[in-house]
Amino acid sequence: MVGITERKKIFVNFAGMKKSFAARGAGGSSPWRWIPTLYVAEGLPYFAVNTLTALMYVNLGLSKAEMAFYTGWLYLPWVIKPFWSPFVDLFSTKRSWTILMELLMALCMAAVAFALPGSAWLSLTLAAFWLMAFFSATHDIAADGYYMLELDPKRQAAYVGLRSTFYRLASVLGQGGLVIMAGKLEEAWGDVPKAWGTTFAALSALFLLITVYHSFFMPRAPLDRPVPGVTAKNILQDFGMTFVTFFRKPGIWIALTFMLLYRLPEALCIKLIQPFLVDDRALGGLGLSTARVGVANGTVGVIALLAGGIIGGLAIARGGLRRWIWPMALALTLPCFLYCLLAMSQPQSFLTVCTAIGIEQFGYGFGFTAYMLYLMYFSQGEAQTSHYAFCTAFMAIGMMLPGMAAGWIFEQVERLGLFGSTGYAGFFWIVMLACLATFLAVALARPGMKRA
């Protein structure tokens, strides 16, 4: 039997090991312990708020116009994120902010699960999703800041691939796995609110586990502390100067035109694609089950999107942005024609649907590479980080406003019978017309782009 002295030594040694493990800063704990879970936690709420909500609300009986308008507002926290991101530096640590946001997001997901069966489900779930979006945007700020503080520049570069891989995995889980789960539960129970409530309850449980895991396994970075000497007044003054210098950059109005219009076809499509896939064939949709939408759009589509992004990056690395911008713009826009064909022919073959979605998403991933690189190039110079944050805010505006109007446009096209007998066929022809805005943006911006 172990004596009191021996037990005391074991306890002291265990406590010392735990304290040492928890306190290890940069270079101590392996990034493999926390980067995968951190970036899954960063991606899942984003896709839950901006993708799952569209399908869930349509399945719950909301009209296309209401769904697009209400869920479009959920994008707002990512639009205004640059306005409050500096204040995260004033209080506590990035690690504490990250863990707190994960806990709050878990509570919001649980609130969605509890609200769905009730009579006030719409207002309560929208409130929960908006809070989740705000917490998710704040989590982005804290998590990315923690990554840069915990790892030195050499290790930041070494682990950037791991970081992006698990963010992309979150995309597959969010748009594929969770949708498949909700669809299977819908089929098994025949109860849409219960199926989606259970899905969000499971997601909430996952985030509680991630919160607990990170409280133990995210190391405490020595540099992760409030910035000394920084006050709210200083932040506001610096923000004002950065805002002014951003709008004084050469070519700013052409750049803003590019940021707002390059992705216009996608911004219109994104809120209506999933409703199109699940709507009854008599209504112009493809009549897929929710689970099959998870496979087609959330799995096949996401994998094709990632492949297009990788190949796009390799192409630009060899030829430069100026050389590839037109091929990438065409790849981003012309495959939208496949949705016109799907809407007009309404094929029975699930393989045909998956193939069309895969081609369209591959083209989008390939074309989106040019957009992100343009934002990086335009942000270069004084206050590069802050200017890039402004660029991403305008990117978010370019997605939010057309997305909010997409449902109303669909209903007007359907009411007037434009471009065909069904609303979806007409709507996707409107999307094809919107491709002209992309071409205009490229024509204006290309002369100022770098050759390599």
N, C-alpha and C positions, 0 to 999 in steps of 0.2 A: 504493500500500500504506500502511496506517495505521501510523505510527511508534509507538515505545514510549511516548512522552509522551502521544500522543493516546489510545492504548489505556488508559493509566493513568487519564486524565481520564474516559473513558467508563465504566471500571470503578467509579471513585469516585462518579460521578454516578448510576450504576445502583444501587450499594449504598446511597447516600443516599436515593434515591427509595424503595427497598424498605423501608428503616428508617423513613422518614417515613410511608409508607403503613401499615406494620404498627403504628406507634405512635400513629396518630391516635385520639384519644379521642372523647368526646361531641361531636357536631356535625361531625366530620371525615368519616369513611367513611359512605357512604350506607347506611342501614338495609336498603335493598333488596338489598344484597350478602349479608346474613347472616340477616335475619329469616325469609325463606322456608325456607331449609335448616334453620335452628335449630328451627322449629316442626314441620316434617316429621319431623325427628329426635326431637322430643319425643313425637309422636303414634304413629309406627310401632311402636316397641317395646311401647307400651301395648296396642295392638290385636293385635299378634302374640301377646302373653302371654295376654290375656283373651278373645280371639275365635278366633284361628287354632288355638290348642291344642285347643279343644273339638272342632272338626271333624277335625283331624288325628288325635287319639287315637281317635275313633270309627271313622274310616277304617282305623286300624291294628288294630282289633278289640277295643278296651277296652269294657267294659260301661258303660252309662249311669251307674250308681251310682259306679263307680270313676272315670270321667272327670270327673263333676261334683265329686266329693270332692277328687280330686287337683288339678284345675285351680282349684278354689275357694280352696285354700291360696295359690295364686299371687297372689291379691289382697292378701295380708297386708302386703307392704311399703308399699302406698298407705294402709293403715289406720294403720300405726304411723309413717308419715313425719313427723308433727309432733314425735315424740320425738327424732329425731336432726337435724332440719333446722337448729336453731340452731348445731350443731357445725360445719356447713359454713363458718360465718363465722370459725372459729378458725384455719383452715389454708388457705394459698395464696389464690388468687383464684377468683371465680365462673367466669371464662373458662377457667382451668386445670381446674377441676372438670368443666366442661361437656365439654371435649375429651377428658379422661381417661375419663369415663363412656361417651362415644361409642366410644372404642377398646375398652373392656371389653365393651360390648354387642356390638360386632362379633365379638369373640372368643367370646362366649357363643353367638351365632348360628352361628358356624363349628363350635363344639362340638356343637350340635344336629345339624348336617349330617353330621358324622363319626360321631356316636353312633347314628343311626337304623338303619343296616344291621346293627349288631351285636346280639348276643344280650342284652346288658344295656341295651337302648335305653330302656326305661321309666325306670329309676332315673337313668340318666345324663342323659336329656333333661329330666326333672323338676328335677334339680339345676341344669342349665344355665338352664332357664327361671326358676327361683327367683332365681338370681343376676342374670339379666337384669332381672327385676322390681325387685330391690333397686337395681341400677344405674340403671334407668329412673326410679324414684322420686327418686333422688338427682339425676339429670339434670334432672328437673322443678324441683327446688329451685334448683339452680345456674343453669339457663337463665332462669327467671323472675326471679331476683335480678339476673342480668347485664343483662337487658332493662331493669330499673328503674334500674340504675346507669349504663348506657351512654347512655340517653336521658333528657333532662330531662322534667318532667311534661307540657309542651306536646307534645313529640314522642311521648311514650308514648301520649297520647290519639290523636294523628294516625295512629299505626301500629297501633293495637289491632285495626282491621279486617283489616289485612294479616296480623297474627299469627294471628287466629282463622280466617281463610280457609285458611291453609296447614296449620293443625292439622286442620281439617276435610278438606282434601285428603289428609292422611295417613290419615284414616279411610276414605276411598274407596280409596286405594291398599292399605291393610292388609286391609280386609274385602272388597274387591272385586278389585283387581288381583292381589294375591298368591294369593288363593283361585282365581281364574281360571287363573293360571299353574300352580298345583299340579294343578288339575283337567285341564288340557290335557296335562300331562306324565303324569298317571295314565292317560289315554286312549291316549297315544302309546306308552308303555312297558309298561303293565300291571303296574307295580311301584310300589306305594304308598310304601314307605320311600324308594326312590330319588327319586320325584317330590317328596316333601316335603323330603328332604335337599337336593336341588338348589335348591328354592325358598329354603330358609334359607341356603344357600351364596351365592345371588345377593343376598339381603338383607344378609348379612355383607359382601360386596364393596361394596355400596352404602354401608354405614356406614363402611367404611374410607375410601372416597372422601370422605364427609362430614367425617370426622375430619381428613383432610389439608386439605380445603378450608377448614375453620374455623380450622386452625392458621395459615393465611395471611390469611384475609379477615375474621375476627372482630377488630375493633379492641381495643386495650388501653385500657379505660376508666380515666381518672385516679382515680376513686373506688373502683375495683375492687381492694380490698386487704383483708387481715384487719383486723377491727375492733379498734382499739387499746384496751388495758385490759380486754378481755373474757376471762374465764377459764371453765374448765369449771364451777368452783364457782359463779360468778355466774350462769351459764346455768341450772344446776340450781335455784338459789334462785328465779330469775325464773320458770322453768317451773312450779315448785311454786305460786308466788303466782298465776300466770295460770290454772293448773288450778283452784285454789280459787275465784277470782273467776268463772270460767266456770260452775261449778256453783252459784254464788250468784246468777246472773242471774235476774230475775223470770220466772216461767213456764218454767223449765228443763225440768221433767219433761214438760210438754205438748210443748215443742219437741223433746225427744228422741223422744217417741212419734211425732211427725210425721216426723222425720228417718229413723227406722227403718222406718216402716210405709207411708209415701206411695208408695214405689217397690216394694212387695212383689210385685205381679204381674209386673213386669219382672224382678225379681231371680230369681223362680222360672223364668220363661220363658227367660232369656238362655242358659242352658247346654243347653237341649233344642231350641231352634228349628232350629239347623243339623243336628243328628242327625235331627230330624223331616223335614227337607227331603230328606236323602240316603237315609234308610232305605228298604228295599224296600217296595213297596205291600202285600205280603202281611203285613208286620210293622206296618202302620198308617201308614207314612210316605208321602211323595210320590214317591219314586224318582227324584229329580233327580240329575244328574251334579254332581260337585264344581264344575266350571266354571259350570254354571247357577246353583248356589248363590251363587257370587261375583257373578253378574249380578243375581240377584233380591234377595238379602239385603245384599250388600256394595256394590252400586251403586245400584239403584233404591231400596232401603230407606234407604240413607244419605242420598241426595239428598232424599228425602221427609222424613227426619228433620231435615235442615238447614233445609228450607223451613218446616217446622212451628215450629222454633225461632225463625226470623226473624219469622214472623207472630205468634208468641206474644209476642215482645219488643215489637212494635209495639202489640199489644192492651193489654198491661199499661202501656205508656207513656201510653196515652190514658185508661184506666179505673182503673188501680191494681190492686194485688194482691187486696185484699179483694173487689172486684167480680168478678174473673176466676177466683178460685180454684176455685169449683165447676165452671164450664164446663171449666176445664183439667183438673181431676181426672177428670171424665167422659170427656174426650178421651184421657186417659192410660189409662183402664181399659176402657171399653166396647169399643173396637176389638179387644181381646183375644178377643172373641167370634168374630172372623173366623178365628182359629186353630182354634176348636172346629168351625166350618163346614168348614174345609179338612180337618181330621182325619176328620170324619164322611163327607164327600162324596168326598175324594181326587180332585179334578178332574184331567183329563188336560191341560188347557190351561195352558201356561206363562204366557200373558198373564193368566189368572185369578189364578194364584199371585202374580205380580208386582204385580197390582192390589191384592190383599188385603194383601200385605206393605207396599206403598206407603202405603195408607190407615192401617194400624196404626202404622207408623213416623212418619207425619205427625202422628197424634194424640199419639204419645209425645213427639215434639219439641215440640209445642204445650204439652202438659201439664207437661213437665219445666222449662219456663221459670219457672213459678210456684215450683217447688221451689228452684231456685238463687237466685231473688230472696228467698225466705223466709230462706235461710241468710245472705244478705248483711244483711237487715234485723235478724235476730236477733243478728248479730255486732257491730252498731253499739255504740259506747261505748268505754270504757276497754279497751285491749289488743285492738282490733278485728281486727288481722291474725292474732294468735295464736288468738283465739276463732274466727275463720273457719276456721283450720286444724283446730281441734277439730271444728267442724261437718262439714267434709269427711271427717274420720276416721270420724265416726258414719255419714255417708252411705256410706262404703266398707264399714263393718260391716254396714249394712242390705242391701248387695248381696252380700257375701261369704257370710254364714251361710245365707241361704235358697238361694243358688246351690249351696253344698256339699251341701245336703239334697235338691236337686231330683231328682237321679238316683235316690236311694233312694225318694222319693215316687213317681216314675214306675214303678219296679219293683214297689212294693207295690200301686199301682192296677192294674197289668197282672196281677199275680198273683191279686188278688181279683176282677178283672173289674168294677170299679166304673164306673158311668156309661157303660158301653158295652162293646163286644167288643174294642176295641184299647186299648193302654196310652196312646197319644197322645190319643185323644178324651177318656178319663177324666182324664188329667193336665191338659189345658187347661180342663176344667170345674172342676178344683180351683183353677186360676189365677183363673177367674171368681169363685169363692167368696172368694179372697184379696182381690178388689177391695173387699169389705166393710171390710177393714182400712184401705184407703186412705180410704174415706168416713168412717170413725171418726176417723182422724187429722185430716182436714180439719174435721170438725165440732168437734173439740176446739180446734184451732189458729186457726180463722177469727176468733173474737171479738177476738183480740189482734192481728190483722193491720192494717197501715196501709191507709187508704182510697185513697191515691194515692201 
